[in-house]
Amino acid sequence: MELTRVKLEVFVPEEYLDRVREALVGVGAGCVGAYAECSSAYPVMGTWLPKAKAQPFEGSVGQLERGSEWKLEMVCPADLAGIAVRTAKDVHPYEEPVVYVIPLLDNLS
């Protein structure tokens, strides 16, 4: 079975949600059939503990932090996944953004 599409999941602060989504659309993510710019976003609660050499976007080194984020989901052609991940990281404000790439099984019939 050939891998043709993946799902991207990016955790992002609300004020950067549109910026990251638009950047991913710009490299070809978010197309579903005859539709473009398709995405979903869900509010989530994140936790992180910045270590000694971290330069956190929010919070302080050595303190466990909690904050609201958004989980942005989009489909992406598998052959564009690498550029999509780099693009998301380039426009994302976090020092170490969380970006998941999940294979999709499109041809199960």
Summary of the structure (lengths in Angstrom):
residues: 109
radius of gyration: 15.2
end to end distance: 11.5
largest distance: 50.7
contacts: 293
relative contact order: 0.35
helix: 25%
strand: 34%
